[in-house]
Every structure is written in C-alpha cells, then in structure tokens.
Amino acid sequence: MVYFMNKKVLGYIICIISIITLSISIINVYKWYKDNKNTKSVISNLDININKTTKEVEFINPPDNLNDSYYNYQDIDFLRIDFKDLIDKNNDTVGYIKLNGTNIDYPIVKSIDNNYYLTHSFDKSVNDAGWIFLDYKNNLNELSKNTVIYGHRRTDMSMFGSLKNLFKDEWFNNKENHIIKLSTPKENTLWQIVSVYKVYKETYYLTTYFDNDKEYNGFLDRIKARSIYDFNTSLDTNDYILTLSSCYNSNGLRMVVHAKLVRRELNT
C-alpha cells in the first residue's frame, strides 16, 4: 500500500514538474517573440539620414607589398550618416556600423559598463535582444589599438545573429564583403577584415590597450594565426584593430571578427 501510494505521489510530482517546465518554456518562447517584435519596431522607427558631402580621405598604414589585398578596397564609398536624429533618440549613440553579407546595419551605443545594453534596446526599453554596443573602455573619437564592439547572436538574425554568415565560403568568396563601414559624428572609416574565427571564452581578444609594441605585436600574430581564412594582408604595430564579438552557441563558443583600419575621412 505504501509502495502504491509512493508511486502515486511520484506520478503527481512528475506531472507537476512537467506542467511547470512546459509553462516556463511557453513563457520563454513568448518573451523571445515579444523581444524580437519590439526590436523590429525600434529598428523600423530609426531615421537613418545620409550625409553625402565628401571630405578629404586619409589612407592608413598602406603596405609596401602592392599585391596586398589592402589595395582592393581603395575606391569603396564611406558610410556617411547624419547623427542628429539618432542622438536625439538616444544620447548614448556613438557610431553606426554596416557589414556587407550580413544584416548588421545599426547605430552603436555605449554605456558606463558592458552590461546595460545586454538587456536594453536602442530606445532603452528592457529587451533581452539588447543592442550593438561599444566596449565602455573604448572611445571611437580617440582610437585605442583594439576597439571592441559587442552584440547578441539572435536566432532571427538581428543584432549580431547574421555574423555567422562569415563562416560560410560564399561570404568569403565575395571580396566586397571584407569591409566593415563604421561612421561616427567625427569621422567615417573603412576597416578591412583580417581574421575570422570561433573560440571558447577567452579575454585576450578583448584587450583594448597594450603596454608596448611587443605585447601588441603578439596580439596581432595571435589573431591572424587563428583565422579560418587567409585574407592576404599584413598586420603591424602601426595598424588599428576593430573587433566584433558575439556568442556562436549556448555552450560558450564565441564568434570573433577582427578588421584593420584602412581609410578615414573627417566630418569637419
């Protein structure tokens, strides 16, 4: 009798746990759907105005080797954004980023830490989709040797979800995809991608400042050696690096993209 009752109680417990688990799953799915819907609404309400005025262009650290792929990207147009409306909507706006072959086409924000925009959208509403944000230690107006930008990997391909496209041969085989366009109120810049890889959680690629050229050169050697592609370009301590970082899966694997600054024009 006791054995029978224990089985009956166990059955009730299993049933209750199953109901609770199902309820949590339904709530999570609903929250995911709601966050995605809110993100799409925020994006659709952004007014992206283009500034067509051309400025004097500066070429950054051109290699001695004229066969370097650096010279494939000298005639690409800059991304020229009028930031007034974006800054009016969110005064944390510090830039704008666009990457061909992906859905990455967003304003960049910056907070006092690297936590706020993990759970807040561009309009500062609570949203697990977060937003594209600059490492709080970086300043786009005074570049450090490594500038880091973060974004969530969303399954609807928003934020940095489409960064996974870079791990497909069709993305790599289109050379026009190898440029990141980044605009700020101060200047417009082009960054040539030099390294793409996946890595479990480490911190070396998130280093923003280096004590000396030897340390920085070690960093450059490491990111180039890890790349799954050969971008046929050089790196040295006169280069500035832009790093994009996002999760690849729920098991701690990260997607990392590094690019070097190749051209800039001032917004004066």
Beta strands, then each sheet from edge to edge (+ up, - down):
strand 1: 49-50
strand 2: 57-59
strand 3: 81-82
strand 4: 93-99
strand 5: 105-109
strand 6: 133-134
strand 7: 146-150
strand 8: 179-183
strand 9: 187-200
strand 10: 241-247
strand 11: 253-266
sheet 1: 1+ 3-
sheet 2: 2+ 11- 9+ 8- 4+ 5-
sheet 3: 2+ 11- 10+ 7+ 6-
end
